[in-house]
Amino acid sequence: MSFHGAKMADRRLQVFYTVAKLLSFTKAAETLHMTQPAVTFQVRQLEEHFNTRLFDRTHNRVTLTEAGRKSYEYAEDIFELYAEMENSVKELTGEVSGALTLGASTTIAEYMLPSLLSGFTKKFPDIQLRLKVSNTEGIVSMIENSMIDLGIVEGPVTNKNLIVEMCRVDNLVVIVPPEHELTSRDSISMDELMHYSFICREEGSGTRDVIMDHMTKMGLDKNNLNICLELGSPESIKGAVEAGMGVAIVSSATIEKELKLNVLSKLDLDPALERSFSFVRQRQKFRLRAMEGLLEYARGYCDPEKSVA
């Protein structure tokens, strides 16, 4: 096969591999930034090359045929070897480069990533970092579907097939407007908090999941929480509390500025409520050197004892 032919096959194989992994032509088109007809065309080309169908498309479901399963196994090995080859050559030249897509849940993206990423880009100027922001559920889904290389989330991850590595512990606190009756107190129990109008994040948010889990562990019925508003970001929640619309539970990392300006007051929860910020990634046999660089740097950032400059 000529080099040009090899490149053509490589593209077809990449498209086939993405469809096979996601079992969806639509999701594959989204992941590869291609149109759906273009994805279908590339898969058909490969099917013509093998002279057999690789997918069964029945009742709006996509499944692999026997030939498709076999091709998928080989494609996985081929791309693994490609990555290994690229890495080995770069090891020789001492170069760490490439593109990585990082996903972060909303709280982390707003309050933790700016300082993490500015130091990383100075240390590894040849690594291109792309960022996707979603809630914890969305980030985990992107990892599962190979849309991002590494996720940083703030809440429990239930998928046992993913590697979850704790970064640091975050303390959650109650916020109220400065003139609120609760400002005279240092702490409040979850039970007492249920008597106040409560502002919380949307379904799928790591912060919300942690609060609900905490209530269940304490034997409280989360349906009794007096939710008056559901909002999509820590900033909007702080704004609503400032405006006197209710009380909320947020990460202590998100309110430093407001406490200094005295536009919000905080109370500790009793018992305390903590959650982990964690890295989430797929279990790959082999990782690109750029990914190793990012992980090593991020671990240093997570450990306050270590300098990340």
N, C-alpha and C positions, 0 to 999 in steps of 0.2 A: 504493500500500500504506500502510495506517495505521502509526503509530509502533509500536503494539502488535504488528502483523503483522510489522514489520521485526525486532522483538526476537525474535519466535518463530522467524523464518527464520534469524536470527543464531545462535540456540542450535542449531537443526537443522544448520546449516552447520558450526558448531564441532565438533559431535559427529561428523558425516560426515568432516570434515577430519582429525580425530584417528584415526579408524578407518583412513582411507585412508593416512595417514602410517605407521601402525604395522602395517597389514594384519592387524589382530587385534582382534576385538570385546572379548576378555578384557582385553588390555593397555590398550585405549582406556578401558574401564570403570574400570580401576585408576588410570590417569592422571587421569581426569576426576572421580574419587571418586563414580562412579555405579554402579548395579547393571547387570548385563549386559542384562536385559530392557529397562531404560530406554534404554540405548544403541541396542539393536535397534529400539525404538519410534521414536526420533528419526530414525534412518536411513530407516525405512519411510515416515515422514511426508514426508521429502524425496523419496523415490522416488515416492510418490503425487503429490507436487506436480509432478514432472517427467514422471510417467506412464511411467517406464522404470526398469529395474534399474540400480543404480550399482555393485553388487558381484556377482561370481560366487562362490558358496560350494560348492566341490566338493572331495571327499576331504579334509575338514578344513583346506582351504587357502582363504584369502580373496584374491581378485584383483579389480582394477578392470575394469569394462567400459569400452568406448570412451566412453560418456556419463560414467562415473565419472572417467575420466582427465581429460576436459575440465572437469568440475566441480571436480576437485582443483586444476587449474591456476588457475582463476578464484578459488577459495577462498583459495589462497595469496596471490594479488594483493590480494584484498579485505582479508585480515587484515594484510598488509603496509601497506596504505593506512590502515587503522584505527590501527595503531601510529604511523604518520607523523602522522596527524591529531592524535592524543592528545599526541604529543611537541611538535608545533608550537604547540598551544594552551598547553601547560605552559611552553614556552620564553618565551611572551609574559608569563606570570605569574611566571616565575622559580622555579617550584615543581619540586622533584625528589622525586617520590613513586612509590609503586607497591609491588608485592610481587615479590621475587626468591627463587628457590630455589637454594641453594648446595649442592653436593655435595662431600664431602671424604673422601679415603681415611683409614683408621684412624689412622695415625701423625700425619698432618697435623691431623686433627680433635682429637686429644688434646693435641698439643704446640704447634701453631702458631696454630690458629684463635682460641682465647680472647683472645689479645692483639690479633689482627687485627680481630676482630668488635667488641670493646668500643670501640675507637677509632672504627670505622666508624659504629656506631649513635649515637655522640655527634655525629658530623659530619653524618649524614643521618638525623635522628630520624623523618622521614616515610616512609622506605623500610622496609617489613616484610621481614625476612630469615627464610627458613625453611631448615633444615639437614637434609640426609640424609647418613648415614655408611655407607660400604660399603668393600670393598677396591677397588683401582685398576680391576680388570676390571668390577666392578659400577658404579662411577662413570662409566666410559666408556660402558657400555651405557645408563645413564640419560640421558647427553647425546645419544647416538644416537637414543633414543626420545623426546626432548623432554620428559623428566620433570623435568629440572633445567636452569637457565639457564647455570650456570657450574660447572665441576668443578675441584678442585685435587687433583692426584694426584702420586704418588711413584714413577714408573717409566716405562718406554717406552710410548708410545701409537702403535699401528701404523696406525690408521685415517687415511688421507691426506685424507679429506674434512673432518676437524675441524681447527680452528685450535689449535695447541699453542704456548704462549708460556712460556718458561722464567722461573721466579720466582727461585729461588736454588739454590745447590749444597749438597747435604747429604753429610756424611762418614759412612761406615759403619765401625763398629769391632767388634772381638770383645769379648764380656763373659764373665767367669769369676767364680766365687766368690772372696773374698779369700784363702782358704787354698789355692787351686788351685796346682799345680806351675808353671803358666804365668805366675803373677804376677811371677816374677823377670825376665820378659822384657818388652821394649818393643814388639816386633812379632812377627808370625808369618805364614808364607806359607799360602796356601789349601791347598797340597799337604800341609803338615804338619797343618793343622787337620782334615783328613779322617781322622786317626787317633783323634779324640775323638768321644764321643757328642754329637750335634748337635741343637739344638732350633730349629725354624724355623716360619715362618708357613704358613698354608694355601695351596693352589693358588689362583691369581688375585690373590694379594697382590703389590703392587709391589715390596716389599722382597725377597720370595722370587725374583721374576723377575730383579731386578738381580743377586742373588747367583748364580743359575743361569747368566745370560748371561756374567757375569764368569768363571765356571769354564770355560764353553765356549770363550771367547776365549783362555784360558790353556792350552787343549788338555787339560783335565781332564775325566774322565767324571763327570757329576753323579750318576750312579747309584751311584758309590762313596762318596758322602757318607753318613756313618753317622747317618742321621736316627733319633732315638729318640722324638721327640715333635713333633707339629704342633699349633700353638696359634693362636688367632684374634686376638690383640692384643699390642702391645708389653708391656703391663702383665703379662699372663699369662706371657709369655716371660721377663721379668725375674724374676718370682717363682720360676719353675722353675729358673733358673740360680742364684739365691740359695739355693735348697733343695739345690743340688749335683747336680741331675739331668742336667746337661750344659753345653755351651758354646753361645753363639749369636752371630749378627751382627745388630746393631741400629743405628739412627740415633744419632749422638752427641748429637743434640738431646733424646733421650728419657731420658738417664741422668744428667743433672746432679745431681739430688737424691740418687740412690743412691751416686754417687762421693763426694759431700760426707759422707754418712752412713757411708761405708766398708763398705757391704753388698755392693758389686760392685767388681771391678777391670776395667780396660779395656786392650786391646792394639791397636795399629794393625795393619792388614793390610799386607803387603808383597808386591806393589805395592799402593798405596792404592786403596781402592774408594770412588768418589763416584757420586752420582746426582742428578738434577735434581728439584726440586719444580716442577711446571708447572701453568699454567691451561689448561683445555681447554674449548672452546666450539664451537657450530655456526657455519658460515659463513652468517650472515644478511646480507641486503642492507642491512637497516635494524635498528638496535638502539634499545631504549627508553633514555631518558635515565638511568633508575635503574641500568641495566646499565653505561652509560658511567661513572657515578659510582663504582660498585663496582670496575670495572676500574682506573680512574685511581687510586683510593685503594689498591687492592691492589698496584699496581705500585710506588707510593711505599713501601709496607710491605716489599716485596721488596728494594728498594734501600737498604741500610743507611746510605748517604750522605745519604739524604733523610729528613726528619722526617715522621712520620705522625701527629703529635699533632693 
